[in-house]
Amino acid sequence: MDQLINKIFEIIGQINGVLYYPILIILLLGAGIYFTIRTKLPQFRLFGESIRVVTEKPDNENSVSSFQALMVSTASRVGTGNIVGVSSALCLGGYGAIFWMWITAIIGGASAFVESTLAQIYKRRGSDGNSMGGPSYYMEQALHSRTFGVIFAVSLIATYAIGFNMLAAFNLQTSFAAYDFYNPKVTPWIIGGVLAAITAFCLFGGGKRIIQFTSALVPVMGVIFVIVSLIMIVKNIGYMPTVFARIFSDAFNFKAIFGGIAGSSLMYGIKRGLYSNEAGIGSAPNAAASASVSHPVKQGLVQMLSVFIDTLLICTATAFMCLSSGIEPAAELDGVPYVQQALSTFMGGLGNPFITFSLSLFAFTTLIGNLYYVDSNLAYINRKVPGKTFTTIYRIIAVLVIFVGAAQEASQAWALADLLMGVMALLNLPTIVILGKAAFDALRDYEQQRKAGKDPVFLARNIGLDESKLDYWK
């Protein structure tokens, strides 16, 4: 049995090698650069505007606000990947990986803007008056292919309910390896069981207070995490010029990159950057479509901001926390151990509990945020919210996946998540390139109204769309 599993993951590794290079590297960077040019660098030009619109409140107090939609997508984005993913990229890809994570985020911000604006344009109104949407919806409405929409929905469900949730559970349990009581044959199952039980309690209706408490605590924890990293940077400020020099020299060491691209800083930076910020893979548009805004561009700008919070702020905090410590990233420290050892140089014995607590919060909110996306896409496939029996069975399976995921092997956990995430990107990126004109025209309309001193209001006819073919914006 073990030989069969190893063979399967060997094949998955080979598929990932081709999928990410050359296919996804060209597609991700190409699409991001294209969107950046067509939208005239919104990552920089409209950064202030994105901060302004995130504070707007919807007209109906029962509707989902831009900020609430941002928190749902950020809860999924800001997770174990911000700690473990960054560490893995540094340990296996080298110093230059963080540079390519930055590039993925900056360029990906334009992709995030386009996909979330499209999700708003083509969203539908639910029976409760709130809106719902995402890639499956704009694939069906704009590409006139429900089949394609269902295929994407299935790929998202597989990615988030299986790949990402298994990986989140695995990443969390690895933080306990630093403690004396850790038994590699027993402890992962215990951690997986506890995490699965808490998730089950929340999924089956008893944990609303837990969700509210952790959702409120995660932003606070994120701020504390960034503050700790800043203190470490100041403490080790004399070493930071060396850190920057090594980041850039490694990032542009093209001889090393093209000599072994699968293990290069470029590849690990892009893969782990994509896993962390999710720009362009089609997940955040599911949350973006739920926001009640007067113009689709507003939520596009908000989701662009989410990418920056995730990668340019929190991932960078993790990277600098690790690299400023002076401890060299190495394959044997891959994952949580590198972050724990780095932090112990500053916090001593408190470093391990701090990382474990941070990961526990990030992992839990990631699991809940991921399952929100799954629920949305199950409703799309079923054309309505699934019945109680189906929902119960699905939630039991989702909980079992979390339990099993905690006891995976590291290479298998990442390989499966990389494959499923890559398939989503492969489906979504070409779609938003094809449909991008609607987002570009919406941005032009938005900016014209802003220049006229108006609070932009979306009318489909202003960008050449037939209102009768749009469900929400009639």
KOLRODO-907599 format. One record per residue (C-alpha): x, y, z; residue in three letters; residue number from 1. Coordinates in Angstrom, 3 decimals. Each point is the difference from the previous one (the first is absolute). Layout:
         xx         yy         zz   code   pos
          X          Y          Z    ALA   NUM
...
***
This chain:
         xx         yy         zz   code   pos
      0.000      0.000      0.000    MET     1
      2.793      2.412      0.922    ASP     2
      1.744     -0.727     -3.303    GLN     3
     -3.199      0.803     -1.908    LEU     4
     -0.455      3.301      1.867    ILE     5
      3.642      0.927     -0.588    ASN     6
     -0.387     -0.801     -3.697    LYS     7
     -3.121      2.160     -0.241    ILE     8
      1.761      2.954      1.598    PHE     9
      3.028     -0.547     -2.212    GLU    10
     -2.307      0.413     -2.997    ILE    11
     -1.616      3.069      1.613    ILE    12
      3.477      1.492      0.450    GLY    13
      0.767     -0.531     -3.682    GLN    14
     -3.306      1.598     -1.007    ILE    15
      0.698      2.983      2.270    ASN    16
      3.411      0.413     -1.597    GLY    17
     -1.570      0.507     -3.436    VAL    18
     -3.070      1.848      1.303    LEU    19
      1.992      2.720      1.756    TYR    20
      2.846      0.196     -2.496    TYR    21
     -0.533      1.080     -2.649    PRO    22
     -3.831      0.130     -0.030    ILE    23
     -0.991      1.884      3.169    LEU    24
      3.088      2.200      0.220    ILE    25
     -0.789      1.351     -3.464    ILE    26
     -3.746      0.194      0.677    LEU    27
      0.242      1.584      3.472    LEU    28
      2.631      2.583     -0.817    LEU    29
     -1.324      0.600     -3.520    GLY    30
     -3.590      0.574      1.137    ALA    31
      1.112      2.149      2.945    GLY    32
      2.203      2.216     -2.173    ILE    33
     -2.768      0.295     -2.619    TYR    34
     -2.568      1.053      2.632    PHE    35
      2.476      2.403      1.600    THR    36
      0.585      1.742     -3.338    ILE    37
     -3.678      0.078     -1.049    ARG    38
     -1.098      1.412      3.370    THR    39
      2.944      2.426      0.167    LYS    40
      1.694     -1.251      3.171    LEU    41
     -2.955      0.022      2.417    PRO    42
      2.205     -1.655      2.658    GLN    43
      1.745      3.363      0.469    PHE    44
     -2.319      2.514     -1.620    ARG    45
     -3.152     -1.050      1.873    LEU    46
      1.479     -1.288      3.249    PHE    47
     -1.386      2.958      1.967    GLY    48
     -3.406     -0.447     -1.631    GLU    49
     -0.063     -3.670      1.027    SER    50
      0.494      1.020      3.640    ILE    51
     -2.787      2.600     -0.301    ARG    52
     -2.633     -2.335     -1.459    VAL    53
      0.627     -2.788      2.525    VAL    54
     -1.524      2.183      2.713    THR    55
     -3.254      0.638     -1.882    GLU    56
     -3.179     -1.455      1.479    LYS    57
     -2.788     -1.552     -2.109    PRO    58
     -3.387      1.749     -0.244    ASP    59
     -1.719     -3.026      1.534    ASN    60
      1.436     -0.758      3.451    GLU    61
     -0.789     -3.711     -0.502    ASN    62
      2.113     -0.201     -3.155    SER    63
      3.626     -1.117     -0.116    VAL    64
      2.367      2.989      0.071    SER    65
      3.244      0.350     -1.954    SER    66
      1.898     -0.378      3.250    PHE    67
     -1.853     -3.191      0.955    GLN    68
      0.679     -1.524     -3.421    ALA    69
      3.645      1.041      0.386    LEU    70
      0.156     -1.771      3.376    MET    71
     -1.410     -3.240     -1.460    VAL    72
      2.565     -0.071     -2.798    SER    73
      2.789      1.155      2.334    THR    74
     -0.920     -2.727      2.525    ALA    75
      0.632     -2.552     -2.737    SER    76
      3.077      1.769     -1.406    ARG    77
      1.665      0.794      3.315    VAL    78
      0.703     -3.464      1.320    GLY    79
      2.707     -2.535      0.547    THR    80
      1.487      0.890     -3.385    GLY    81
      1.058      3.373      1.410    ASN    82
      2.242     -1.755      2.506    ILE    83
      0.718     -3.541     -1.190    VAL    84
     -0.231      0.812     -3.722    GLY    85
      2.500      2.836      0.300    VAL    86
      2.365     -2.129      2.064    SER    87
     -0.249     -2.845     -2.518    SER    88
      0.708      2.364     -2.894    ALA    89
      3.108      1.363      1.754    LEU    90
      1.306     -3.381      1.163    CYS    91
     -0.466     -1.750     -3.339    LEU    92
      0.305      2.914     -2.442    GLY    93
      2.438      2.334      1.739    GLY    94
      0.019      3.704      0.849    TYR    95
     -1.209      1.040     -3.454    GLY    96
     -3.335     -1.774      0.464    ALA    97
     -1.403      2.926      2.001    ILE    98
      0.770      2.369     -2.903    PHE    99
     -2.017     -2.176     -2.382    TRP   100
     -2.793     -0.148      2.566    MET   101
     -0.045      3.816     -0.080    TRP   102
     -0.123      0.023     -3.790    ILE   103
     -2.811     -2.583      0.007    THR   104
     -1.988      2.196      2.409    ALA   105
      0.602      3.320     -1.781    ILE   106
     -0.845     -1.377     -3.433    ILE   107
     -2.697     -2.231      1.464    GLY   108
     -1.709      3.039      1.517    GLY   109
     -1.180      0.956     -3.490    ALA   110
     -1.274     -3.539     -0.597    SER   111
     -1.844      0.099      3.337    ALA   112
     -1.569      3.316     -0.996    PHE   113
     -1.241     -1.352     -3.342    VAL   114
     -1.400     -3.316      1.280    GLU   115
     -1.825      1.632      2.910    SER   116
     -1.424      2.791     -2.159    THR   117
     -1.296     -2.638     -2.428    LEU   118
     -1.523     -1.925      2.907    ALA   119
     -1.903      3.143      0.989    GLN   120
     -1.178      0.737     -3.552    ILE   121
     -1.342     -3.514     -0.588    TYR   122
     -1.257     -0.796      3.502    LYS   123
     -3.538     -1.172      0.706    ARG   124
     -2.589      1.020      2.554    ARG   125
     -0.908     -2.723      2.482    GLY   126
     -3.457     -0.706      1.383    SER   127
      0.950      1.922      3.166    ASP   128
      0.874      3.099     -2.031    GLY   129
      3.753     -0.375      0.499    ASN   130
      2.323     -0.682     -2.897    SER   131
      2.123     -2.990     -0.943    MET   132
      2.509     -0.631     -2.740    GLY   133
      3.508     -0.980     -0.986    GLY   134
      1.842     -1.509     -2.963    PRO   135
     -2.650     -2.685     -0.593    SER   136
     -2.630      2.716     -0.376    TYR   137
      1.950      2.175     -2.434    TYR   138
      1.044     -3.085     -1.963    MET   139
     -3.662     -0.948     -0.407    GLU   140
     -1.365      3.484     -0.699    GLN   141
      2.767      1.555     -2.078    ALA   142
      1.467     -3.110     -1.663    LEU   143
     -3.434     -1.640     -0.247    HIS   144
      1.304     -3.282      1.352    SER   145
     -1.528     -1.475      3.128    ARG   146
      2.106     -3.112     -0.596    THR   147
      3.180      2.054      0.350    PHE   148
     -1.450      1.657      3.106    GLY   149
     -0.741     -3.375      1.599    VAL   150
      3.504     -1.280     -0.816    ILE   151
      1.500      3.045      1.728    PHE   152
     -2.312     -0.405      3.009    ALA   153
      1.060     -3.644      0.371    VAL   154
      3.687      0.985     -0.218    SER   155
     -0.474      2.675      2.675    LEU   156
     -1.795     -2.437      2.308    ILE   157
      2.828     -2.524     -0.422    ALA   158
      2.646      2.683      0.579    THR   159
     -1.470      1.569      3.119    TYR   160
     -1.893     -2.860      1.673    ALA   161
      2.809     -2.488     -0.634    ILE   162
      3.335      1.492     -1.071    GLY   163
      0.140      3.231      2.011    PHE   164
     -1.820     -1.266      3.091    ASN   165
      2.219     -3.082      0.233    MET   166
      3.042      2.247     -0.360    LEU   167
     -1.225      2.461      2.651    ALA   168
     -0.489     -2.860      2.467    ALA   169
      3.432     -1.402     -0.838    PHE   170
      1.744      3.362      0.357    ASN   171
     -1.588      0.577      3.401    LEU   172
      1.033     -3.351      1.465    GLN   173
      3.623      0.462     -1.117    THR   174
      0.275      2.935      2.427    SER   175
     -0.291     -2.497      2.872    PHE   176
      3.108     -1.923     -1.125    ALA   177
      2.147      2.398      2.068    ALA   178
     -1.486     -1.232      3.282    TYR   179
      1.290     -2.937      2.043    ASP   180
     -3.366     -1.765      0.040    PHE   181
     -0.151     -0.213     -3.813    TYR   182
     -0.218     -3.556     -1.339    ASN   183
     -0.004     -0.071     -3.828    PRO   184
     -2.170     -3.124     -0.046    LYS   185
     -2.613      1.226      2.472    VAL   186
      0.009      3.795      0.434    THR   187
     -1.034      0.904     -3.591    PRO   188
     -3.135     -2.115      0.394    TRP   189
     -0.814      1.637      3.343    ILE   190
      0.447      3.510     -1.417    ILE   191
     -2.021     -0.960     -3.075    GLY   192
     -2.749     -1.409      2.215    GLY   193
     -0.246      3.121      2.152    VAL   194
     -0.020      2.308     -3.042    LEU   195
     -2.590     -2.172     -1.757    ALA   196
     -2.214     -0.050      3.117    ALA   197
      0.050      3.811      0.385    ILE   198
     -0.718      0.449     -3.723    THR   199
     -2.881     -2.518      0.198    ALA   200
     -1.451      1.858      2.984    PHE   201
      0.000      3.217     -2.032    CYS   202
     -1.269     -1.562     -3.230    LEU   203
     -2.951     -1.642      1.702    PHE   204
     -1.244      3.232      1.472    GLY   205
      1.402      0.096      3.504    GLY   206
      3.081      2.085     -0.546    GLY   207
     -1.151      3.445     -1.140    LYS   208
      1.610      1.601      3.040    ARG   209
      3.278     -1.824     -0.700    ILE   210
     -0.034      1.246     -3.600    ILE   211
     -0.819      3.557      1.094    GLN   212
      2.686     -0.073      2.681    PHE   213
      2.769     -1.369     -2.224    THR   214
     -0.982      2.219     -2.945    SER   215
      0.326      3.016      2.283    ALA   216
      3.267     -1.299      1.475    LEU   217
      1.756     -0.779     -3.298    VAL   218
      0.448      3.657     -1.082    PRO   219
      1.357      0.751      3.482    VAL   220
      2.335     -2.997     -0.222    MET   221
      1.089      1.107     -3.457    GLY   222
      0.902      3.445      1.355    VAL   223
      1.891     -1.541      2.954    ILE   224
      1.835     -2.311     -2.394    PHE   225
      1.091      2.957     -2.154    VAL   226
      1.046      1.995      3.088    ILE   227
      2.146     -2.899      1.256    VAL   228
      1.679     -0.233     -3.397    SER   229
      0.645      3.764     -0.003    LEU   230
      1.602     -0.242      3.453    ILE   231
      2.220     -2.814     -1.276    MET   232
      0.963      2.035     -3.057    ILE   233
      0.907      3.026      2.174    VAL   234
      1.909     -2.266      2.393    LYS   235
      1.986     -1.457     -2.916    ASN   236
      0.024      3.124     -2.178    ILE   237
      3.734     -0.298     -0.601    GLY   238
     -0.577     -3.294     -1.824    TYR   239
     -2.827      1.283     -2.255    MET   240
      2.289      1.393     -2.775    PRO   241
      1.445     -3.500     -0.323    THR   242
     -3.531     -1.458     -0.121    VAL   243
     -1.058      2.341     -2.828    PHE   244
      3.229     -0.604     -1.892    ALA   245
     -0.483     -3.764      0.157    ARG   246
     -3.687      0.232     -0.969    ILE   247
      0.770      1.898     -3.189    PHE   248
      3.173     -1.872     -0.923    SER   249
     -1.787     -3.335      0.401    ASP   250
     -3.138      1.187     -1.800    ALA   251
      1.991      0.983     -3.073    PHE   252
      2.368     -2.947     -0.022    ASN   253
     -1.421     -1.202     -3.306    PHE   254
      2.755     -2.551     -0.493    LYS   255
     -1.122     -1.783      3.176    ALA   256
     -3.686      0.472     -0.830    ILE   257
      0.131     -1.479     -3.479    PHE   258
      2.479     -2.636      1.079    GLY   259
     -2.674     -1.571      2.192    GLY   260
     -3.245      1.931     -0.295    ILE   261
     -2.173     -2.454      1.961    ALA   262
      1.931      0.768      3.197    GLY   263
      0.863      3.620     -0.766    SER   264
     -0.871      3.157      1.908    SER   265
     -2.170      1.032     -2.966    LEU   266
     -2.123     -3.149      0.115    MET   267
     -0.398     -0.161      3.778    TYR   268
     -0.734      3.730      0.174    GLY   269
     -2.767     -0.265     -2.586    ILE   270
     -1.534     -3.229      1.374    LYS   271
      0.024      1.065      3.638    ARG   272
     -0.985      3.562     -0.910    GLY   273
     -2.984     -1.305     -1.942    LEU   274
     -0.954     -2.359      2.836    TYR   275
      0.118      2.882      2.454    SER   276
     -1.727      2.846     -1.887    ASN   277
     -2.135     -2.085     -2.427    GLU   278
     -0.029      2.830     -2.574    ALA   279
     -1.407     -1.212     -3.307    GLY   280
     -1.004     -3.509      1.049    ILE   281
     -3.681      0.908      0.396    GLY   282
     -0.644     -0.391      3.732    SER   283
     -0.372      3.583      1.280    ALA   284
     -2.634      0.926     -2.646    PRO   285
     -2.427     -2.274      1.863    ASN   286
      0.259      2.297      3.024    ALA   287
      0.258      3.174     -2.112    ALA   288
     -3.333     -0.708     -1.703    ALA   289
     -1.821     -0.055      3.345    SER   290
      0.807      3.659      0.781    ALA   291
     -2.709      2.625     -0.465    SER   292
      1.639      2.892     -1.863    VAL   293
     -1.221      2.674     -2.397    SER   294
      2.629     -0.850     -2.620    HIS   295
      1.883     -3.275     -0.749    PRO   296
      3.370      1.777     -0.108    VAL   297
     -0.248      0.825      3.693    LYS   298
      0.230     -3.655      0.974    GLN   299
      2.689     -0.635     -2.605    GLY   300
      2.130      2.618      1.741    LEU   301
     -0.742     -1.487      3.426    VAL   302
      1.098     -3.482     -1.083    GLN   303
      3.159      1.461     -1.526    MET   304
      0.723      1.448      3.447    LEU   305
     -0.458     -3.455      1.557    SER   306
      2.848     -1.385     -2.123    VAL   307
      2.318      2.730      1.265    PHE   308
     -0.980     -0.602      3.640    ILE   309
      0.716     -3.686     -0.409    ASP   310
      3.320      0.002     -1.832    THR   311
      1.618      3.426      0.161    LEU   312
     -0.807      0.367      3.702    LEU   313
     -0.370     -3.337      1.814    ILE   314
      2.153     -2.232     -2.239    CYS   315
      2.722      2.640     -0.022    THR   316
     -0.231      0.209      3.801    ALA   317
      0.605     -3.758      0.236    THR   318
      2.885      0.112     -2.472    ALA   319
      1.796      2.866      1.711    PHE   320
     -0.632     -1.512      3.420    MET   321
      1.777     -3.151     -1.167    CYS   322
      2.788      1.506     -2.094    LEU   323
      0.919      2.768      2.461    SER   324
      0.629     -2.622      2.698    SER   325
      3.203     -1.064     -1.732    GLY   326
     -1.085     -3.658     -0.113    ILE   327
      0.546     -1.361     -3.489    GLU   328
     -3.016     -1.497     -1.765    PRO   329
      0.660     -3.670     -0.766    ALA   330
     -1.985     -3.001     -1.244    ALA   331
      0.146     -1.723      3.399    GLU   332
     -1.749      3.037      1.562    LEU   333
     -2.766      0.036     -2.646    ASP   334
     -3.308      1.266      1.385    GLY   335
     -0.771      0.959      3.582    VAL   336
      3.421     -0.950      1.492    PRO   337
      1.758      2.843     -1.841    TYR   338
     -2.460      2.622      1.285    VAL   339
      0.167     -1.411      3.541    GLN   340
      3.793     -0.041      0.078    GLN   341
      0.191      3.524     -1.412    ALA   342
     -2.497      1.359      2.508    LEU   343
      1.739     -1.740      2.923    SER   344
      3.005      2.296     -0.580    THR   345
     -2.264      2.859      1.102    PHE   346
     -2.709     -1.512      2.237    MET   347
      1.926     -2.949      1.405    GLY   348
     -2.296     -2.683      1.372    GLY   349
     -3.112      2.033     -0.861    LEU   350
      0.708     -0.238     -3.731    GLY   351
     -1.459     -3.477     -0.482    ASN   352
     -3.317      0.686      1.816    PRO   353
     -0.374      3.314     -1.854    PHE   354
      0.278     -1.713     -3.412    ILE   355
     -2.254     -2.880      1.083    THR   356
     -2.690      2.421      1.203    PHE   357
      0.269      2.104     -3.177    SER   358
     -0.268     -3.072     -2.206    LEU   359
     -2.953     -1.326      1.990    SER   360
     -1.974      3.188     -0.643    LEU   361
      1.067      0.332     -3.625    PHE   362
     -0.688     -3.673     -0.745    ALA   363
     -3.468      0.037      1.543    PHE   364
     -1.202      3.139     -1.788    THR   365
      1.510     -1.341     -3.223    THR   366
     -2.013     -3.210      0.345    LEU   367
     -3.243      1.912      0.588    ILE   368
      0.721      2.472     -2.833    GLY   369
      0.828     -2.848     -2.372    ASN   370
     -3.245     -1.809      0.795    LEU   371
     -1.923      3.236     -0.692    TYR   372
      1.332     -0.163     -3.556    TYR   373
     -0.961     -3.672     -0.211    VAL   374
     -3.572      0.706      1.167    ASP   375
     -0.358      2.711     -2.643    SER   376
      1.101     -2.293     -2.811    ASN   377
     -2.116     -2.926      1.183    LEU   378
     -2.979      2.358     -0.201    ALA   379
      1.035      0.933     -3.554    TYR   380
      0.204     -3.622     -1.149    ILE   381
     -3.335     -0.825      1.644    ASN   382
     -1.592      3.287     -1.180    ARG   383
     -1.101      0.532      3.607    LYS   384
      1.201     -0.631      3.541    VAL   385
      0.360     -3.800      0.329    PRO   386
     -2.427     -1.920      2.198    GLY   387
      0.635     -0.849      3.639    LYS   388
      0.990     -3.640     -0.624    THR   389
      2.542      0.870     -2.691    PHE   390
      1.419      2.847      2.090    THR   391
      0.398     -2.259      3.020    THR   392
      1.839     -2.677     -2.007    ILE   393
      2.269      2.600     -1.643    TYR   394
      0.883      1.592      3.340    ARG   395
      0.859     -3.376      1.528    ILE   396
      2.334     -0.682     -2.945    ILE   397
      1.525      3.493      0.324    ALA   398
      0.740     -0.635      3.685    VAL   399
      1.558     -3.421     -0.749    LEU   400
      2.233      1.616     -2.646    VAL   401
      1.351      2.408      2.635    ILE   402
      0.635     -2.887      2.384    PHE   403
      1.905     -2.041     -2.611    VAL   404
      1.835      3.043     -1.350    GLY   405
      1.835      0.608      3.254    ALA   406
      1.895     -3.297     -0.358    ALA   407
      1.203      0.415     -3.603    GLN   408
      3.608      0.075     -1.120    GLU   409
      1.269      3.516     -0.699    ALA   410
      0.863     -0.560     -3.667    SER   411
     -3.355     -1.646     -0.687    GLN   412
     -1.962      2.770      1.746    ALA   413
      1.622      2.713     -2.113    TRP   414
     -0.089     -2.019     -3.242    ALA   415
     -3.752     -0.589      0.182    LEU   416
     -0.751      3.628      0.886    ALA   417
      2.275      1.246     -2.807    ASP   418
     -1.699     -2.246     -2.565    LEU   419
     -3.572      0.965      0.912    LEU   420
      0.863      3.702      0.280    MET   421
      1.731     -0.145     -3.386    GLY   422
     -3.075     -1.527     -1.653    VAL   423
     -2.173      2.835      1.358    MET   424
      2.410      2.608     -1.348    ALA   425
      0.117     -1.797     -3.350    LEU   426
     -3.798      0.283     -0.271    LEU   427
     -0.463      3.520      1.381    ASN   428
      2.873      2.018     -1.493    LEU   429
     -0.844     -0.550     -3.699    PRO   430
     -3.644      0.770      0.829    THR   431
      0.727      3.383      1.568    ILE   432
      2.348      0.861     -2.874    VAL   433
     -2.849     -0.684     -2.440    ILE   434
     -2.544      1.949      2.085    LEU   435
      2.397      2.705      1.161    GLY   436
     -1.442      2.756     -2.225    LYS   437
     -3.101      0.238      2.198    ALA   438
      2.204      0.672      3.048    ALA   439
      2.130      2.541     -1.922    PHE   440
     -3.118      1.857     -1.186    ASP   441
     -1.468     -0.092      3.507    ALA   442
      3.194      1.587      1.365    LEU   443
     -0.134      2.741     -2.651    ARG   444
     -3.658      0.687      0.907    ASP   445
      0.838      0.058      3.716    TYR   446
      2.859      2.461     -0.417    GLU   447
     -2.066      2.300     -2.208    GLN   448
     -2.696      0.193      2.675    GLN   449
      2.589      0.605      2.734    ARG   450
      1.551      2.840     -2.009    LYS   451
     -3.462      1.532     -0.304    ALA   452
     -0.258     -0.014      3.802    GLY   453
     -2.613     -2.764      0.130    LYS   454
     -0.277     -3.112      2.108    ASP   455
      0.225     -2.470     -2.911    PRO   456
     -3.163     -1.961     -0.813    VAL   457
      0.131     -2.869     -2.477    PHE   458
     -2.237     -0.086     -3.056    LEU   459
      0.770     -2.913     -2.314    ALA   460
     -0.862      1.997     -3.125    ARG   461
      2.811      2.446      0.821    ASN   462
      2.537     -2.716     -0.822    ILE   463
     -1.912     -1.516     -2.914    GLY   464
     -1.612     -2.922      1.831    LEU   465
     -3.623     -1.046     -0.407    ASP   466
     -1.711      0.537      3.348    GLU   467
     -2.608     -2.654     -0.779    SER   468
      2.769     -2.620     -0.006    LYS   469
      1.311      0.993      3.440    LEU   470
     -1.877     -1.360      2.979    ASP   471
      1.022      2.409      2.777    TYR   472
      0.513      3.329     -1.750    TRP   473
     -3.396      0.286     -1.727    LYS   474
***
